[in-house]
């Protein structure tokens, strides 16, 4: 299943992002990501389903909680950075 990882600068920031999404009814999960995705920062991200990306980005923009980077994770396990 394709999904998106919204990388965060710290675990605390990931928790804030998760709380904002949960409050808007968007299912999500805080997870560790590979060093390739995080390059800098703590290596935490919030994972959401593909269908919820645009809604989630709107919620986070309203809450002033932009993700550091956004990655699309494909069914086969690969990933690529995307601009949203």
mmCIF file of the N, C-alpha and C atoms, coordinates in Angstrom:
data_MODEL
# 
_entry.id   MODEL 
# 
loop_
_atom_site.group_PDB 
_atom_site.id 
_atom_site.type_symbol 
_atom_site.label_atom_id 
_atom_site.label_alt_id 
_atom_site.label_comp_id 
_atom_site.label_asym_id 
_atom_site.label_entity_id 
_atom_site.label_seq_id 
_atom_site.pdbx_PDB_ins_code 
_atom_site.Cartn_x 
_atom_site.Cartn_y 
_atom_site.Cartn_z 
_atom_site.occupancy 
_atom_site.B_iso_or_equiv 
_atom_site.pdbx_formal_charge 
_atom_site.auth_seq_id 
_atom_site.auth_comp_id 
_atom_site.auth_asym_id 
_atom_site.auth_atom_id 
_atom_site.pdbx_PDB_model_num 
ATOM 1   N N  . UNK A 1 1  ? 0.839  -1.178 0.000  1.00 0.00 ? 1  UNK A N  1 
ATOM 2   C CA . UNK A 1 1  ? 0.000  0.000  0.000  1.00 0.00 ? 1  UNK A CA 1 
ATOM 3   C C  . UNK A 1 1  ? 0.885  1.243  0.000  1.00 0.00 ? 1  UNK A C  1 
ATOM 4   N N  . UNK A 1 2  ? 0.604  2.161  -0.902 1.00 0.00 ? 2  UNK A N  1 
ATOM 5   C CA . UNK A 1 2  ? 1.349  3.408  -0.929 1.00 0.00 ? 2  UNK A CA 1 
ATOM 6   C C  . UNK A 1 2  ? 0.927  4.286  0.240  1.00 0.00 ? 2  UNK A C  1 
ATOM 7   N N  . UNK A 1 3  ? 1.904  5.017  0.753  1.00 0.00 ? 3  UNK A N  1 
ATOM 8   C CA . UNK A 1 3  ? 1.629  5.964  1.829  1.00 0.00 ? 3  UNK A CA 1 
ATOM 9   C C  . UNK A 1 3  ? 2.657  7.079  1.735  1.00 0.00 ? 3  UNK A C  1 
ATOM 10  N N  . UNK A 1 4  ? 2.535  8.025  2.629  1.00 0.00 ? 4  UNK A N  1 
ATOM 11  C CA . UNK A 1 4  ? 3.470  9.146  2.672  1.00 0.00 ? 4  UNK A CA 1 
ATOM 12  C C  . UNK A 1 4  ? 4.066  9.270  4.064  1.00 0.00 ? 4  UNK A C  1 
ATOM 13  N N  . UNK A 1 5  ? 5.341  9.630  4.100  1.00 0.00 ? 5  UNK A N  1 
ATOM 14  C CA . UNK A 1 5  ? 6.022  9.940  5.356  1.00 0.00 ? 5  UNK A CA 1 
ATOM 15  C C  . UNK A 1 5  ? 6.257  11.444 5.376  1.00 0.00 ? 5  UNK A C  1 
ATOM 16  N N  . UNK A 1 6  ? 5.810  12.085 6.440  1.00 0.00 ? 6  UNK A N  1 
ATOM 17  C CA . UNK A 1 6  ? 6.043  13.506 6.659  1.00 0.00 ? 6  UNK A CA 1 
ATOM 18  C C  . UNK A 1 6  ? 7.151  13.595 7.705  1.00 0.00 ? 6  UNK A C  1 
ATOM 19  N N  . UNK A 1 7  ? 8.378  13.891 7.274  1.00 0.00 ? 7  UNK A N  1 
ATOM 20  C CA . UNK A 1 7  ? 9.494  13.881 8.214  1.00 0.00 ? 7  UNK A CA 1 
ATOM 21  C C  . UNK A 1 7  ? 9.446  15.113 9.111  1.00 0.00 ? 7  UNK A C  1 
ATOM 22  N N  . UNK A 1 8  ? 9.936  14.924 10.325 1.00 0.00 ? 8  UNK A N  1 
ATOM 23  C CA . UNK A 1 8  ? 9.875  15.971 11.348 1.00 0.00 ? 8  UNK A CA 1 
ATOM 24  C C  . UNK A 1 8  ? 11.257 16.219 11.933 1.00 0.00 ? 8  UNK A C  1 
ATOM 25  N N  . UNK A 1 9  ? 11.448 17.399 12.504 1.00 0.00 ? 9  UNK A N  1 
ATOM 26  C CA . UNK A 1 9  ? 12.763 17.770 13.025 1.00 0.00 ? 9  UNK A CA 1 
ATOM 27  C C  . UNK A 1 9  ? 13.066 17.175 14.398 1.00 0.00 ? 9  UNK A C  1 
ATOM 28  N N  . UNK A 1 10 ? 12.037 16.678 15.082 1.00 0.00 ? 10 UNK A N  1 
ATOM 29  C CA . UNK A 1 10 ? 12.243 16.070 16.398 1.00 0.00 ? 10 UNK A CA 1 
ATOM 30  C C  . UNK A 1 10 ? 11.060 15.166 16.729 1.00 0.00 ? 10 UNK A C  1 
ATOM 31  N N  . UNK A 1 11 ? 11.230 14.332 17.725 1.00 0.00 ? 11 UNK A N  1 
ATOM 32  C CA . UNK A 1 11 ? 10.129 13.481 18.169 1.00 0.00 ? 11 UNK A CA 1 
ATOM 33  C C  . UNK A 1 11 ? 8.977  14.326 18.688 1.00 0.00 ? 11 UNK A C  1 
ATOM 34  N N  . UNK A 1 12 ? 9.285  15.386 19.431 1.00 0.00 ? 12 UNK A N  1 
ATOM 35  C CA . UNK A 1 12 ? 8.244  16.265 19.955 1.00 0.00 ? 12 UNK A CA 1 
ATOM 36  C C  . UNK A 1 12 ? 7.438  16.900 18.820 1.00 0.00 ? 12 UNK A C  1 
ATOM 37  N N  . UNK A 1 13 ? 8.116  17.323 17.771 1.00 0.00 ? 13 UNK A N  1 
ATOM 38  C CA . UNK A 1 13 ? 7.434  17.923 16.622 1.00 0.00 ? 13 UNK A CA 1 
ATOM 39  C C  . UNK A 1 13 ? 6.550  16.873 15.941 1.00 0.00 ? 13 UNK A C  1 
ATOM 40  N N  . UNK A 1 14 ? 7.061  15.647 15.808 1.00 0.00 ? 14 UNK A N  1 
ATOM 41  C CA . UNK A 1 14 ? 6.269  14.563 15.219 1.00 0.00 ? 14 UNK A CA 1 
ATOM 42  C C  . UNK A 1 14 ? 5.011  14.312 16.049 1.00 0.00 ? 14 UNK A C  1 
ATOM 43  N N  . UNK A 1 15 ? 5.135  14.394 17.357 1.00 0.00 ? 15 UNK A N  1 
ATOM 44  C CA . UNK A 1 15 ? 3.973  14.205 18.226 1.00 0.00 ? 15 UNK A CA 1 
ATOM 45  C C  . UNK A 1 15 ? 2.955  15.328 18.024 1.00 0.00 ? 15 UNK A C  1 
ATOM 46  N N  . UNK A 1 16 ? 3.414  16.547 17.852 1.00 0.00 ? 16 UNK A N  1 
ATOM 47  C CA . UNK A 1 16 ? 2.502  17.676 17.599 1.00 0.00 ? 16 UNK A CA 1 
ATOM 48  C C  . UNK A 1 16 ? 1.784  17.507 16.261 1.00 0.00 ? 16 UNK A C  1 
ATOM 49  N N  . UNK A 1 17 ? 2.541  17.095 15.245 1.00 0.00 ? 17 UNK A N  1 
ATOM 50  C CA . UNK A 1 17 ? 1.946  16.846 13.924 1.00 0.00 ? 17 UNK A CA 1 
ATOM 51  C C  . UNK A 1 17 ? 0.889  15.752 14.038 1.00 0.00 ? 17 UNK A C  1 
ATOM 52  N N  . UNK A 1 18 ? 1.222  14.677 14.712 1.00 0.00 ? 18 UNK A N  1 
ATOM 53  C CA . UNK A 1 18 ? 0.294  13.558 14.887 1.00 0.00 ? 18 UNK A CA 1 
ATOM 54  C C  . UNK A 1 18 ? -0.976 14.003 15.617 1.00 0.00 ? 18 UNK A C  1 
ATOM 55  N N  . UNK A 1 19 ? -0.823 14.793 16.663 1.00 0.00 ? 19 UNK A N  1 
ATOM 56  C CA . UNK A 1 19 ? -1.983 15.272 17.423 1.00 0.00 ? 19 UNK A CA 1 
ATOM 57  C C  . UNK A 1 19 ? -2.885 16.156 16.562 1.00 0.00 ? 19 UNK A C  1 
ATOM 58  N N  . UNK A 1 20 ? -2.281 17.023 15.745 1.00 0.00 ? 20 UNK A N  1 
ATOM 59  C CA . UNK A 1 20 ? -3.069 17.898 14.876 1.00 0.00 ? 20 UNK A CA 1 
ATOM 60  C C  . UNK A 1 20 ? -3.851 17.069 13.859 1.00 0.00 ? 20 UNK A C  1 
ATOM 61  N N  . UNK A 1 21 ? -3.205 16.070 13.283 1.00 0.00 ? 21 UNK A N  1 
ATOM 62  C CA . UNK A 1 21 ? -3.881 15.218 12.307 1.00 0.00 ? 21 UNK A CA 1 
ATOM 63  C C  . UNK A 1 21 ? -4.984 14.393 12.954 1.00 0.00 ? 21 UNK A C  1 
ATOM 64  N N  . UNK A 1 22 ? -4.694 13.830 14.111 1.00 0.00 ? 22 UNK A N  1 
ATOM 65  C CA . UNK A 1 22 ? -5.692 13.034 14.830 1.00 0.00 ? 22 UNK A CA 1 
ATOM 66  C C  . UNK A 1 22 ? -6.899 13.894 15.186 1.00 0.00 ? 22 UNK A C  1 
ATOM 67  N N  . UNK A 1 23 ? -6.642 15.119 15.618 1.00 0.00 ? 23 UNK A N  1 
ATOM 68  C CA . UNK A 1 23 ? -7.725 16.040 15.958 1.00 0.00 ? 23 UNK A CA 1 
ATOM 69  C C  . UNK A 1 23 ? -8.622 16.358 14.769 1.00 0.00 ? 23 UNK A C  1 
ATOM 70  N N  . UNK A 1 24 ? -8.059 16.251 13.559 1.00 0.00 ? 24 UNK A N  1 
ATOM 71  C CA . UNK A 1 24 ? -8.836 16.506 12.340 1.00 0.00 ? 24 UNK A CA 1 
ATOM 72  C C  . UNK A 1 24 ? -9.429 15.213 11.773 1.00 0.00 ? 24 UNK A C  1 
ATOM 73  N N  . UNK A 1 25 ? -9.273 14.122 12.510 1.00 0.00 ? 25 UNK A N  1 
ATOM 74  C CA . UNK A 1 25 ? -9.836 12.847 12.064 1.00 0.00 ? 25 UNK A CA 1 
ATOM 75  C C  . UNK A 1 25 ? -9.003 12.119 11.029 1.00 0.00 ? 25 UNK A C  1 
ATOM 76  N N  . UNK A 1 26 ? -7.718 12.452 10.940 1.00 0.00 ? 26 UNK A N  1 
ATOM 77  C CA . UNK A 1 26 ? -6.827 11.811 9.965  1.00 0.00 ? 26 UNK A CA 1 
ATOM 78  C C  . UNK A 1 26 ? -5.978 10.764 10.675 1.00 0.00 ? 26 UNK A C  1 
ATOM 79  N N  . UNK A 1 27 ? -6.146 9.513  10.282 1.00 0.00 ? 27 UNK A N  1 
ATOM 80  C CA . UNK A 1 27 ? -5.365 8.438  10.881 1.00 0.00 ? 27 UNK A CA 1 
ATOM 81  C C  . UNK A 1 27 ? -3.904 8.587  10.498 1.00 0.00 ? 27 UNK A C  1 
ATOM 82  N N  . UNK A 1 28 ? -3.025 8.372  11.462 1.00 0.00 ? 28 UNK A N  1 
ATOM 83  C CA . UNK A 1 28 ? -1.593 8.531  11.230 1.00 0.00 ? 28 UNK A CA 1 
ATOM 84  C C  . UNK A 1 28 ? -0.826 7.688  12.236 1.00 0.00 ? 28 UNK A C  1 
ATOM 85  N N  . UNK A 1 29 ? 0.474  7.594  12.011 1.00 0.00 ? 29 UNK A N  1 
ATOM 86  C CA . UNK A 1 29 ? 1.319  6.827  12.914 1.00 0.00 ? 29 UNK A CA 1 
ATOM 87  C C  . UNK A 1 29 ? 2.721  7.444  12.927 1.00 0.00 ? 29 UNK A C  1 
ATOM 88  N N  . UNK A 1 30 ? 3.259  7.650  14.107 1.00 0.00 ? 30 UNK A N  1 
ATOM 89  C CA . UNK A 1 30 ? 4.635  8.131  14.233 1.00 0.00 ? 30 UNK A CA 1 
ATOM 90  C C  . UNK A 1 30 ? 5.550  6.932  14.051 1.00 0.00 ? 30 UNK A C  1 
ATOM 91  N N  . UNK A 1 31 ? 6.592  7.107  13.256 1.00 0.00 ? 31 UNK A N  1 
ATOM 92  C CA . UNK A 1 31 ? 7.503  6.010  12.972 1.00 0.00 ? 31 UNK A CA 1 
ATOM 93  C C  . UNK A 1 31 ? 8.923  6.528  12.778 1.00 0.00 ? 31 UNK A C  1 
ATOM 94  N N  . UNK A 1 32 ? 9.888  5.655  12.935 1.00 0.00 ? 32 UNK A N  1 
ATOM 95  C CA . UNK A 1 32 ? 11.281 5.995  12.618 1.00 0.00 ? 32 UNK A CA 1 
ATOM 96  C C  . UNK A 1 32 ? 11.467 5.839  11.114 1.00 0.00 ? 32 UNK A C  1 
ATOM 97  N N  . UNK A 1 33 ? 12.344 6.643  10.555 1.00 0.00 ? 33 UNK A N  1 
ATOM 98  C CA . UNK A 1 33 ? 12.649 6.531  9.127  1.00 0.00 ? 33 UNK A CA 1 
ATOM 99  C C  . UNK A 1 33 ? 14.138 6.305  8.940  1.00 0.00 ? 33 UNK A C  1 
ATOM 100 N N  . UNK A 1 34 ? 14.486 5.871  7.751  1.00 0.00 ? 34 UNK A N  1 
ATOM 101 C CA . UNK A 1 34 ? 15.889 5.582  7.452  1.00 0.00 ? 34 UNK A CA 1 
ATOM 102 C C  . UNK A 1 34 ? 16.710 6.867  7.442  1.00 0.00 ? 34 UNK A C  1 
ATOM 103 N N  . UNK A 1 35 ? 18.005 6.750  7.682  1.00 0.00 ? 35 UNK A N  1 
ATOM 104 C CA . UNK A 1 35 ? 18.879 7.935  7.636  1.00 0.00 ? 35 UNK A CA 1 
ATOM 105 C C  . UNK A 1 35 ? 18.843 8.629  6.272  1.00 0.00 ? 35 UNK A C  1 
ATOM 106 N N  . UNK A 1 36 ? 18.543 7.883  5.217  1.00 0.00 ? 36 UNK A N  1 
ATOM 107 C CA . UNK A 1 36 ? 18.442 8.473  3.882  1.00 0.00 ? 36 UNK A CA 1 
ATOM 108 C C  . UNK A 1 36 ? 17.318 9.498  3.821  1.00 0.00 ? 36 UNK A C  1 
ATOM 109 N N  . UNK A 1 37 ? 16.242 9.227  4.522  1.00 0.00 ? 37 UNK A N  1 
ATOM 110 C CA . UNK A 1 37 ? 15.115 10.159 4.531  1.00 0.00 ? 37 UNK A CA 1 
ATOM 111 C C  . UNK A 1 37 ? 15.358 11.342 5.457  1.00 0.00 ? 37 UNK A C  1 
ATOM 112 N N  . UNK A 1 38 ? 15.973 11.093 6.585  1.00 0.00 ? 38 UNK A N  1 
ATOM 113 C CA . UNK A 1 38 ? 16.089 12.154 7.587  1.00 0.00 ? 38 UNK A CA 1 
ATOM 114 C C  . UNK A 1 38 ? 17.308 13.044 7.387  1.00 0.00 ? 38 UNK A C  1 
ATOM 115 N N  . UNK A 1 39 ? 18.365 12.558 6.819  1.00 0.00 ? 39 UNK A N  1 
ATOM 116 C CA . UNK A 1 39 ? 19.614 13.301 6.577  1.00 0.00 ? 39 UNK A CA 1 
ATOM 117 C C  . UNK A 1 39 ? 20.029 14.203 7.728  1.00 0.00 ? 39 UNK A C  1 
ATOM 118 N N  . UNK A 1 40 ? 19.107 14.934 8.237  1.00 0.00 ? 40 UNK A N  1 
ATOM 119 C CA . UNK A 1 40 ? 19.359 15.820 9.373  1.00 0.00 ? 40 UNK A CA 1 
ATOM 120 C C  . UNK A 1 40 ? 18.156 15.718 10.290 1.00 0.00 ? 40 UNK A C  1 
ATOM 121 N N  . UNK A 1 41 ? 18.349 15.877 11.526 1.00 0.00 ? 41 UNK A N  1 
ATOM 122 C CA . UNK A 1 41 ? 17.229 15.772 12.453 1.00 0.00 ? 41 UNK A CA 1 
ATOM 123 C C  . UNK A 1 41 ? 17.185 14.411 13.128 1.00 0.00 ? 41 UNK A C  1 
ATOM 124 N N  . UNK A 1 42 ? 16.052 14.107 13.689 1.00 0.00 ? 42 UNK A N  1 
ATOM 125 C CA . UNK A 1 42 ? 15.939 12.969 14.594 1.00 0.00 ? 42 UNK A CA 1 
ATOM 126 C C  . UNK A 1 42 ? 15.621 11.651 13.929 1.00 0.00 ? 42 UNK A C  1 
ATOM 127 N N  . UNK A 1 43 ? 15.104 11.656 12.721 1.00 0.00 ? 43 UNK A N  1 
ATOM 128 C CA . UNK A 1 43 ? 14.744 10.415 12.067 1.00 0.00 ? 43 UNK A CA 1 
ATOM 129 C C  . UNK A 1 43 ? 13.338 9.942  12.379 1.00 0.00 ? 43 UNK A C  1 
ATOM 130 N N  . UNK A 1 44 ? 12.446 10.847 12.759 1.00 0.00 ? 44 UNK A N  1 
ATOM 131 C CA . UNK A 1 44 ? 11.047 10.504 13.002 1.00 0.00 ? 44 UNK A CA 1 
ATOM 132 C C  . UNK A 1 44 ? 10.172 11.121 11.917 1.00 0.00 ? 44 UNK A C  1 
ATOM 133 N N  . UNK A 1 45 ? 9.094  10.412 11.612 1.00 0.00 ? 45 UNK A N  1 
ATOM 134 C CA . UNK A 1 45 ? 8.140  10.902 10.619 1.00 0.00 ? 45 UNK A CA 1 
ATOM 135 C C  . UNK A 1 45 ? 6.740  10.472 11.041 1.00 0.00 ? 45 UNK A C  1 
ATOM 136 N N  . UNK A 1 46 ? 5.767  11.103 10.425 1.00 0.00 ? 46 UNK A N  1 
ATOM 137 C CA . UNK A 1 46 ? 4.373  10.727 10.611 1.00 0.00 ? 46 UNK A CA 1 
ATOM 138 C C  . UNK A 1 46 ? 3.917  10.109 9.297  1.00 0.00 ? 46 UNK A C  1 
ATOM 139 N N  . UNK A 1 47 ? 3.391  8.903  9.380  1.00 0.00 ? 47 UNK A N  1 
ATOM 140 C CA . UNK A 1 47 ? 2.957  8.177  8.188  1.00 0.00 ? 47 UNK A CA 1 
ATOM 141 C C  . UNK A 1 47 ? 1.448  8.336  8.017  1.00 0.00 ? 47 UNK A C  1 
ATOM 142 N N  . UNK A 1 48 ? 1.048  8.660  6.782  1.00 0.00 ? 48 UNK A N  1 
ATOM 143 C CA . UNK A 1 48 ? -0.374 8.785  6.462  1.00 0.00 ? 48 UNK A CA 1 
ATOM 144 C C  . UNK A 1 48 ? -0.651 8.075  5.145  1.00 0.00 ? 48 UNK A C  1 
ATOM 145 N N  . UNK A 1 49 ? -1.906 7.758  4.898  1.00 0.00 ? 49 UNK A N  1 
ATOM 146 C CA . UNK A 1 49 ? -2.251 7.092  3.643  1.00 0.00 ? 49 UNK A CA 1 
ATOM 147 C C  . UNK A 1 49 ? -2.265 8.100  2.502  1.00 0.00 ? 49 UNK A C  1 
ATOM 148 N N  . UNK A 1 50 ? -2.095 7.591  1.307  1.00 0.00 ? 50 UNK A N  1 
ATOM 149 C CA . UNK A 1 50 ? -2.054 8.418  0.105  1.00 0.00 ? 50 UNK A CA 1 
ATOM 150 C C  . UNK A 1 50 ? -3.315 9.259  -0.046 1.00 0.00 ? 50 UNK A C  1 
ATOM 151 N N  . UNK A 1 51 ? -4.457 8.670  0.237  1.00 0.00 ? 51 UNK A N  1 
ATOM 152 C CA . UNK A 1 51 ? -5.733 9.365  0.049  1.00 0.00 ? 51 UNK A CA 1 
ATOM 153 C C  . UNK A 1 51 ? -5.888 10.589 0.949  1.00 0.00 ? 51 UNK A C  1 
ATOM 154 N N  . UNK A 1 52 ? -5.123 10.647 2.029  1.00 0.00 ? 52 UNK A N  1 
ATOM 155 C CA . UNK A 1 52 ? -5.287 11.728 2.998  1.00 0.00 ? 52 UNK A CA 1 
ATOM 156 C C  . UNK A 1 52 ? -4.236 12.835 2.886  1.00 0.00 ? 52 UNK A C  1 
ATOM 157 N N  . UNK A 1 53 ? -3.316 12.735 1.933  1.00 0.00 ? 53 UNK A N  1 
ATOM 158 C CA . UNK A 1 53 ? -2.204 13.685 1.869  1.00 0.00 ? 53 UNK A CA 1 
ATOM 159 C C  . UNK A 1 53 ? -2.663 15.129 1.735  1.00 0.00 ? 53 UNK A C  1 
ATOM 160 N N  . UNK A 1 54 ? -3.511 15.427 0.784  1.00 0.00 ? 54 UNK A N  1 
ATOM 161 C CA . UNK A 1 54 ? -3.863 16.831 0.567  1.00 0.00 ? 54 UNK A CA 1 
ATOM 162 C C  . UNK A 1 54 ? -4.629 17.404 1.758  1.00 0.00 ? 54 UNK A C  1 
ATOM 163 N N  . UNK A 1 55 ? -5.502 16.621 2.343  1.00 0.00 ? 55 UNK A N  1 
ATOM 164 C CA . UNK A 1 55 ? -6.222 17.077 3.534  1.00 0.00 ? 55 UNK A CA 1 
ATOM 165 C C  . UNK A 1 55 ? -5.253 17.302 4.700  1.00 0.00 ? 55 UNK A C  1 
ATOM 166 N N  . UNK A 1 56 ? -4.314 16.371 4.872  1.00 0.00 ? 56 UNK A N  1 
ATOM 167 C CA . UNK A 1 56 ? -3.336 16.480 5.955  1.00 0.00 ? 56 UNK A CA 1 
ATOM 168 C C  . UNK A 1 56 ? -2.468 17.721 5.792  1.00 0.00 ? 56 UNK A C  1 
ATOM 169 N N  . UNK A 1 57 ? -2.052 18.013 4.570  1.00 0.00 ? 57 UNK A N  1 
ATOM 170 C CA . UNK A 1 57 ? -1.215 19.187 4.350  1.00 0.00 ? 57 UNK A CA 1 
ATOM 171 C C  . UNK A 1 57 ? -1.984 20.467 4.660  1.00 0.00 ? 57 UNK A C  1 
ATOM 172 N N  . UNK A 1 58 ? -3.271 20.492 4.380  1.00 0.00 ? 58 UNK A N  1 
ATOM 173 C CA . UNK A 1 58 ? -4.100 21.645 4.725  1.00 0.00 ? 58 UNK A CA 1 
ATOM 174 C C  . UNK A 1 58 ? -4.207 21.830 6.232  1.00 0.00 ? 58 UNK A C  1 
ATOM 175 N N  . UNK A 1 59 ? -4.407 20.727 6.949  1.00 0.00 ? 59 UNK A N  1 
ATOM 176 C CA . UNK A 1 59 ? -4.490 20.780 8.410  1.00 0.00 ? 59 UNK A CA 1 
ATOM 177 C C  . UNK A 1 59 ? -3.178 21.290 8.989  1.00 0.00 ? 59 UNK A C  1 
ATOM 178 N N  . UNK A 1 60 ? -2.064 20.777 8.484  1.00 0.00 ? 60 UNK A N  1 
ATOM 179 C CA . UNK A 1 60 ? -0.760 21.173 9.024  1.00 0.00 ? 60 UNK A CA 1 
ATOM 180 C C  . UNK A 1 60 ? -0.419 22.621 8.681  1.00 0.00 ? 60 UNK A C  1 
ATOM 181 N N  . UNK A 1 61 ? -0.826 23.076 7.524  1.00 0.00 ? 61 UNK A N  1 
ATOM 182 C CA . UNK A 1 61 ? -0.602 24.485 7.169  1.00 0.00 ? 61 UNK A CA 1 
ATOM 183 C C  . UNK A 1 61 ? -1.386 25.392 8.111  1.00 0.00 ? 61 UNK A C  1 
ATOM 184 N N  . UNK A 1 62 ? -2.617 25.024 8.397  1.00 0.00 ? 62 UNK A N  1 
ATOM 185 C CA . UNK A 1 62 ? -3.448 25.818 9.312  1.00 0.00 ? 62 UNK A CA 1 
ATOM 186 C C  . UNK A 1 62 ? -2.888 25.840 10.727 1.00 0.00 ? 62 UNK A C  1 
ATOM 187 N N  . UNK A 1 63 ? -2.245 24.735 11.113 1.00 0.00 ? 63 UNK A N  1 
ATOM 188 C CA . UNK A 1 63 ? -1.681 24.623 12.461 1.00 0.00 ? 63 UNK A CA 1 
ATOM 189 C C  . UNK A 1 63 ? -0.237 25.121 12.539 1.00 0.00 ? 63 UNK A C  1 
ATOM 190 N N  . UNK A 1 64 ? 0.299  25.634 11.440 1.00 0.00 ? 64 UNK A N  1 
ATOM 191 C CA . UNK A 1 64 ? 1.691  26.095 11.364 1.00 0.00 ? 64 UNK A CA 1 
ATOM 192 C C  . UNK A 1 64 ? 2.661  24.987 11.763 1.00 0.00 ? 64 UNK A C  1 
ATOM 193 N N  . UNK A 1 65 ? 2.422  23.778 11.233 1.00 0.00 ? 65 UNK A N  1 
ATOM 194 C CA . UNK A 1 65 ? 3.278  22.618 11.515 1.00 0.00 ? 65 UNK A CA 1 
ATOM 195 C C  . UNK A 1 65 ? 3.720  21.954 10.206 1.00 0.00 ? 65 UNK A C  1 
ATOM 196 N N  . UNK A 1 66 ? 4.474  22.665 9.377  1.00 0.00 ? 66 UNK A N  1 
ATOM 197 C CA . UNK A 1 66 ? 4.866  22.058 8.102  1.00 0.00 ? 66 UNK A CA 1 
ATOM 198 C C  . UNK A 1 66 ? 5.875  20.923 8.311  1.00 0.00 ? 66 UNK A C  1 
ATOM 199 N N  . UNK A 1 67 ? 5.767  19.865 7.504  1.00 0.00 ? 67 UNK A N  1 
ATOM 200 C CA . UNK A 1 67 ? 6.771  18.801 7.596  1.00 0.00 ? 67 UNK A CA 1 
ATOM 201 C C  . UNK A 1 67 ? 8.094  19.275 7.006  1.00 0.00 ? 67 UNK A C  1 
ATOM 202 N N  . UNK A 1 68 ? 9.168  18.661 7.442  1.00 0.00 ? 68 UNK A N  1 
ATOM 203 C CA . UNK A 1 68 ? 10.493 19.012 6.934  1.00 0.00 ? 68 UNK A CA 1 
ATOM 204 C C  . UNK A 1 68 ? 10.616 18.576 5.471  1.00 0.00 ? 68 UNK A C  1 
ATOM 205 N N  . UNK A 1 69 ? 10.269 17.321 5.197  1.00 0.00 ? 69 UNK A N  1 
ATOM 206 C CA . UNK A 1 69 ? 10.278 16.764 3.850  1.00 0.00 ? 69 UNK A CA 1 
ATOM 207 C C  . UNK A 1 69 ? 9.121  15.775 3.747  1.00 0.00 ? 69 UNK A C  1 
ATOM 208 N N  . UNK A 1 70 ? 8.699  15.481 2.518  1.00 0.00 ? 70 UNK A N  1 
ATOM 209 C CA . UNK A 1 70 ? 7.602  14.536 2.292  1.00 0.00 ? 70 UNK A CA 1 
ATOM 210 C C  . UNK A 1 70 ? 8.098  13.467 1.328  1.00 0.00 ? 70 UNK A C  1 
ATOM 211 N N  . UNK A 1 71 ? 7.871  12.203 1.701  1.00 0.00 ? 71 UNK A N  1 
ATOM 212 C CA . UNK A 1 71 ? 8.281  11.073 0.877  1.00 0.00 ? 71 UNK A CA 1 
ATOM 213 C C  . UNK A 1 71 ? 7.091  10.195 0.544  1.00 0.00 ? 71 UNK A C  1 
ATOM 214 N N  . UNK A 1 72 ? 7.024  9.766  -0.699 1.00 0.00 ? 72 UNK A N  1 
ATOM 215 C CA . UNK A 1 72 ? 6.031  8.777  -1.114 1.00 0.00 ? 72 UNK A CA 1 
ATOM 216 C C  . UNK A 1 72 ? 6.688  7.415  -0.976 1.00 0.00 ? 72 UNK A C  1 
ATOM 217 N N  . UNK A 1 73 ? 6.036  6.539  -0.243 1.00 0.00 ? 73 UNK A N  1 
ATOM 218 C CA . UNK A 1 73 ? 6.550  5.183  -0.036 1.00 0.00 ? 73 UNK A CA 1 
ATOM 219 C C  . UNK A 1 73 ? 5.703  4.250  -0.877 1.00 0.00 ? 73 UNK A C  1 
ATOM 220 N N  . UNK A 1 74 ? 6.374  3.531  -1.786 1.00 0.00 ? 74 UNK A N  1 
ATOM 221 C CA . UNK A 1 74 ? 5.666  2.664  -2.714 1.00 0.00 ? 74 UNK A CA 1 
ATOM 222 C C  . UNK A 1 74 ? 5.497  1.256  -2.151 1.00 0.00 ? 74 UNK A C  1 
ATOM 223 N N  . UNK A 1 75 ? 4.568  0.523  -2.730 1.00 0.00 ? 75 UNK A N  1 
ATOM 224 C CA . UNK A 1 75 ? 4.225  -0.820 -2.260 1.00 0.00 ? 75 UNK A CA 1 
ATOM 225 C C  . UNK A 1 75 ? 5.452  -1.739 -2.215 1.00 0.00 ? 75 UNK A C  1 
ATOM 226 N N  . UNK A 1 76 ? 6.364  -1.592 -3.133 1.00 0.00 ? 76 UNK A N  1 
ATOM 227 C CA . UNK A 1 76 ? 7.547  -2.448 -3.185 1.00 0.00 ? 76 UNK A CA 1 
ATOM 228 C C  . UNK A 1 76 ? 8.606  -2.109 -2.154 1.00 0.00 ? 76 UNK A C  1 
ATOM 229 N N  . UNK A 1 77 ? 8.414  -1.031 -1.417 1.00 0.00 ? 77 UNK A N  1 
ATOM 230 C CA . UNK A 1 77 ? 9.360  -0.655 -0.380 1.00 0.00 ? 77 UNK A CA 1 
ATOM 231 C C  . UNK A 1 77 ? 10.250 0.523  -0.725 1.00 0.00 ? 77 UNK A C  1 
ATOM 232 N N  . UNK A 1 78 ? 10.272 0.940  -1.988 1.00 0.00 ? 78 UNK A N  1 
ATOM 233 C CA . UNK A 1 78 ? 11.071 2.096  -2.360 1.00 0.00 ? 78 UNK A CA 1 
ATOM 234 C C  . UNK A 1 78 ? 10.388 3.385  -1.926 1.00 0.00 ? 78 UNK A C  1 
ATOM 235 N N  . UNK A 1 79 ? 11.125 4.497  -2.017 1.00 0.00 ? 79 UNK A N  1 
ATOM 236 C CA . UNK A 1 79 ? 10.536 5.788  -1.665 1.00 0.00 ? 79 UNK A CA 1 
ATOM 237 C C  . UNK A 1 79 ? 11.170 6.876  -2.502 1.00 0.00 ? 79 UNK A C  1 
ATOM 238 N N  . UNK A 1 80 ? 10.442 7.990  -2.622 1.00 0.00 ? 80 UNK A N  1 
ATOM 239 C CA . UNK A 1 80 ? 10.968 9.153  -3.335 1.00 0.00 ? 80 UNK A CA 1 
ATOM 240 C C  . UNK A 1 80 ? 10.429 10.410 -2.687 1.00 0.00 ? 80 UNK A C  1 
ATOM 241 N N  . UNK A 1 81 ? 11.261 11.430 -2.675 1.00 0.00 ? 81 UNK A N  1 
ATOM 242 C CA . UNK A 1 81 ? 10.824 12.715 -2.117 1.00 0.00 ? 81 UNK A CA 1 
ATOM 243 C C  . UNK A 1 81 ? 9.900  13.391 -3.108 1.00 0.00 ? 81 UNK A C  1 
ATOM 244 N N  . UNK A 1 82 ? 8.847  13.999 -2.588 1.00 0.00 ? 82 UNK A N  1 
ATOM 245 C CA . UNK A 1 82 ? 7.892  14.715 -3.443 1.00 0.00 ? 82 UNK A CA 1 
ATOM 246 C C  . UNK A 1 82 ? 7.713  16.130 -2.909 1.00 0.00 ? 82 UNK A C  1 
ATOM 247 N N  . UNK A 1 83 ? 7.321  16.998 -3.798 1.00 0.00 ? 83 UNK A N  1 
ATOM 248 C CA . UNK A 1 83 ? 7.006  18.382 -3.417 1.00 0.00 ? 83 UNK A CA 1 
ATOM 249 C C  . UNK A 1 83 ? 5.486  18.507 -3.366 1.00 0.00 ? 83 UNK A C  1 
ATOM 250 N N  . UNK A 1 84 ? 5.001  19.078 -2.272 1.00 0.00 ? 84 UNK A N  1 
ATOM 251 C CA . UNK A 1 84 ? 3.547  19.237 -2.146 1.00 0.00 ? 84 UNK A CA 1 
ATOM 252 C C  . UNK A 1 84 ? 3.198  20.690 -1.889 1.00 0.00 ? 84 UNK A C  1 
# 
